Amino acid sequence: MLPASEAHQTLLNELAQTVQAQGGSASLFEATAVADDKEMIARFVSDRQREYQEFETRSQGLLDEVAKEIAAEKFTFAELEEVEDDLKKLEVWLAKIAVRDFFAGDALTTAQQQLGACALAVENFAANVYAADGIEE
């Protein structure tokens, strides 16, 4: 069950062709909710909410890690690479969540703000690393 969209139609057609090419059978149906579709929407929203909560936990972990390294004055390029990698993972993950968030609301906006806070923290940490090494940015 997916909301109707051109992208979903293309994906499902490709999946059906793959199944058929391997000797299976596949049928696609377009359906209209007979009753109120609030329950379906609630299921989609609930699934994404769990992902956003996990994203919040992981992004807070990155912020805590950067704060810990700053407090310890551990301004090394190895630490910088680690936090930059973690930030990139968060960026990719949020993009994947957003694609599945068919009924986006405040949770997406909040997650984007959290990602922005993480990017700023990593940028500030990078400035400290470069300054500690005597490098002008």
Buried (B, 14 or more C-beta within 10 A) or exposed (E): EEEEEEEEEEEBEEEBEEEEEEEEEEEEEEEEEEEEEEEBBEEBBEEBEEBBEEBBEBBEEBBEBBEEBBEEEBBEBEBBEBBBEBBEEBEEBBEEBBEEBEEEEEBBEEBEEBBEBBBEBBEEBBEBBBEEEEEEE
